[in-house]
Amino acid sequence: MSTRDAFKKAQEDGFDLIEVSPKAKPPVAKIGDYGKYKYELKKKEKEIKAKSHVTETKVTQVKIGTGEGDLKRKANKVGEWLSDGHRVKIDLFLWGRYKYMEFAFLKERLERFLAIIPESFKIADEIKKSPKGLTVVLEPNKSGKNTAKKENNENK
């Protein structure tokens, strides 16, 4: 149908001619209420935006010599981030001779920090070496059980 005929038919019916995809060959159009069409487009965009929730990755750094009080404070902050739905990256920062310490000892230090986090979490990326030390990534756990605490109890 030609554009003129479509426009004439839309006016006779009391509707608008809406161009759906102008880049198609031939361009695609439909007859309908333009206000309703715009409303539906906005509604779809809102729905897509609501579904695509972007989580931010928060980072905290722990050192070998960090005191218990400071560890608890950092663990509480990590718990807040997890309860807000953020991913959390925890770095065990190593410098100097600490870089050459035994991996099992360093891993145990990091797991001790994970044990005092008040919120439930699951480990997204396992504990692994990074250029500055050890790194682990946590995600909020929907079930309410800590996966890291179970693993620690099984190893003992």
Stockholm file with secondary structure:
# STOCKHOLM 1.0

chainA/1-156         MSTRDAFKKAQEDGFDLIEVSPKAKPPVAKIGDYGKYKYELKKKEKEIKAKSHVTETKVTQVKIGTGEGDLKRKANKVGEWLSDGHRVKIDLFLWGRYKYMEFAFLKERLERFLAIIPESFKIADEIKKSPKGLTVVLEPNKSGKNTAKKENNENK
#=GR chainA/1-156 SS CCHHHHHHHHHHHTCEEEEEETTSSSCEEEEECHHHHHHHHHHHHHHHHHHCCCCCEEEEEEETTCCHHHHHHHHHHHHHHHHTTCEEEEEEECCGGGGGSCHHHHHHHHHHHHHTCCSCEEEEEEEEEETTEEEEEEEECSSSCCHHHHHHHHHC
#=GC SS_cons         CCHHHHHHHHHHHTCEEEEEETTSSSCEEEEECHHHHHHHHHHHHHHHHHHCCCCCEEEEEEETTCCHHHHHHHHHHHHHHHHTTCEEEEEEECCGGGGGSCHHHHHHHHHHHHHTCCSCEEEEEEEEEETTEEEEEEEECSSSCCHHHHHHHHHC
//
